[in-house]
Amino acid sequence: MKINFKRLMIITIITFVVGSFFSFFSMNNMDTFRELEKPINVPGILFPIVWSTLYLLMSVSCYIITKSNDKNKEKAIIWYGIQLVANSLWSLIFFGFGAYLFAFIWIILLLILVVIMVAKFYNIDKRAAYLNIPYILWVIFAGYLNFGIYLLNG
């Protein structure tokens, strides 16, 4: 399969920009995050590494779907966009507003949206779906962390 690097780069840039959009507005609250009681302490450097890796995997999975001739690829890409915006909004809710319970509810919604997207991808190209397994696992872990922060600091 020939790789269209321009398309892949555009998808990657869009994914990184949309996925991290609201985190730029809430970065000033990172000091507050460091001071919160957490169910498990995760080194802060881990978050940008994990999210960069996940955004790259997500971008490649979306690229694979765009290369498909499947008649349902447009719907799958729409689900990709919906979950990406929901992902970005979580940062605003959690870091920007400090609404930990609402952020937890939002992350459950995000998980549902990601699972729907992965199912749509799976029906088109299994490789694209499999690339998002780490994303699902991270969202579950983030939900655990989010709920623990709510319980310990709410």
Secondary structure, 3 states (H helix, E strand, C coil): CCCCHHHHHHHHHHHHHHHHCCHHHHHHHHHHHHHCCCCCCCCCCHHHHHHHHHHHHHHHHHHHHHCCCCCCHHHHHHHHHHHHHHHHHHHHHHHHCCCHHHHHHHHHHHHHHHHHHHHHHHHHCHHHHHCCHHHHHHHHHHHHHHHHHHHHHC
